[in-house]
Amino acid sequence: MTTTRTAWLWWATTRLVLLMAMVTVETGVGFDLNHYRESLADLGADGVAGTLREYPVPALLVLAVPYALLALIDATSYYSLVVILLAVALDGAFLRVLLARRIVATQGQMGGLPLPSAVWLAAVPAIGSLTYARFDLLPGVLIALALLALVDAPRRAAVFGALATGVKYWPALVLPTLAATLSSRVRVLVSGAVAGAFLLGVSLLLGGWDRVVSPLDYQGDRGLQIESVAATPAMVRWAIDPAAYDVSFARALAWEIDGPGVPVLITVSTIATAALLLGMVALWALGWRCLKDFQHSLPATIWLTLAAVSAFLVSGKVLSPQYLIWLLPASCAGLALLEDADELRRLKRWTAALLVTAVATHVIFPHGYLELVEHTSWSGAVVALLVLRNVLLVGLCGYAFASATRLVTRPRRRPTDHAATAEA
């Protein structure tokens, strides 16, 4: 059996298991799909300005297209199924892209398959059927496609980055990274600006300025989500003394914690977000000044991307389990791009830790989530697993930041340096 056939056999088998899990032991992951359908049913009355305000307008349009098509045949009850199948198709399309990449010898194999493809085959089951029940797979794959396109088509990479930002604002943190290398900087900036301006124009036309900023207002008004890194101390104390804290389902459709020290933790989260953003700005500035050619900028671009996204995850007061989907495709893209053996070895270790983190997240949600919102005899164990997961996330962020810093500050050796070393 050829490598490609083996990969698709594994993909079909694992994805079928995930779909079966979604309708048996992981039925709770479908909450957002029902929310999308119910919100879109009121689109005619509420308009774009009042529908799914937590999402950017382009995201609303993406979600509305299958609903509108189903409405034409009076079949909106199948909306959730159609969205799931579209997510499965996107998952398969990304695997096809990875399989089509030329893999150099240093990248190696896992289980007889090219490493990037094998990691992606494992990544989706690691996070679970949640992958198909949330919107986050789309921006995650778009960022990965942007990284892959940066080698041969920097303009296309910028468009992918702009599209990702259009459907979820967090990829804006990646856009400066895509323009790190001097040789493609102008093309990336112009193409990204044109695509971004188009999406902004559509958003303003359909929903107005208030609708453009509504996702930011929505996030700003939220409390401390129980899975976030910032909430870890409060969740530990809740596990010990549940009466001192209130864990409740908030208007933001997420579980939040309130009680002693929570305002301080939110303040710490805000400060951490600002500090990490300043750190990213400094790294971008160094990258723009020091990365002069593609050979040296590509590894830095990969690590800058992973650092930016992981920093957003660990510093915010909101952290949902599906956010791990933002990192997994980008790490697979990095494995497909890197040719330097040392950098590839570092990314392999980082990706292995990310997969462990994804598995821990999968155990927490949906399987252990009841123990995080209702205090039971198992709550202490699940909170301990949450602590471990969050420590892993912080470690991943720190390692990505350190790797990006090392690469953007490392002096490049001139050809004469290599010659002098050889003569010595």
Summary of the structure (lengths in Angstrom):
residues: 424
radius of gyration: 21.9
end to end distance: 50.5
largest distance: 78.4
contacts: 1436
relative contact order: 0.11
helix: 77%
strand: 3%
